[in-house]
Amino acid sequence: MPDRVNAAYTIPDDGEGSTYRFIIVAAKRARQLQNGARTVLPTTSRKPTVTAMEEVRRGLVKYDDPHNRQEEEPVEEEG
């Protein structure tokens, strides 16, 4: 569970409360915004990093965590 100090730098649906994951997701979203993606929030900020951090903080950015995927077991055929 994240402590109060890091609560502003965590993703709402992240069970681990990882600040590192927040930073990576926000950085990738900021890059998308710099490359012309539209923001999902009305904002007065001209800085893509500020906008990206707010989108991530509100849980509006979808991300894929490859370490959290469940490995599929190979199916053995009876024969």
N, C-alpha and C positions, 0 to 999 in steps of 0.2 A: 504494500500500500504506500503510495507516495506521501511524503511529509508536506506540511503546509508551505515550506520554502519553495519546493519544486512544483507545487500544484499548478502554477501558471505555465509551466513548461512541460506538460504531459498531454498526451492524447486521451480524450475521454474514454474511448473503448479499449485502451491499452491496459490490460490487467496487471502488467508489471510496473506501470508508471515510469517508463524509461525516458529520461531526459534526452539521452543520446538518440533514441528513435524519433522523438519530437523534432530534434534539430535536423536530422537527415530528411524527414518527410517535409518539413518546412523549407529546407534548402532546395529540394527538388521542385516543390510547388513554386517557390520564388523564381526559379529558372524558367518554369513554364510561363509564368506571368511576364517575365522579361522578354520571352520569345513570342508574345502576343496573345496568350490565353486570356480569356475574360475572367474577371473576378466574380465570385458568387455572392459577394457582399457589397453593399453600397459603401464606398469609402472616400474619404477626403485625402488620404495619404497617397503620395506619389511614389512611395518606396515599396517595391515589390516584396521586400523582406518583411516589412511590417504587416502588409496585407496577408501574406502567406502565413505568418505566425498566427494571426487572428483567425484565419480560416481553419487552420489545424487545431487551434485551441478550442474552437467551437465544434469540432468533429465533422467538418464539412468536406474534408479531403479524404478520399478513399486511398488506402495503401495496401500493399501486399507484403506480408512478413514471411519470407521463405523459411525462416527457422521455426516458425510456428505451424507449418503444414504437417498434416498427418501423412506418414508414409503409407502408400497403398501396398498391401501384401500381394505378391504375384499369385495368380490363380493357377493351380496345378490341375491339369486335365486328367480325368480318370481314363484309363485305356487299356 
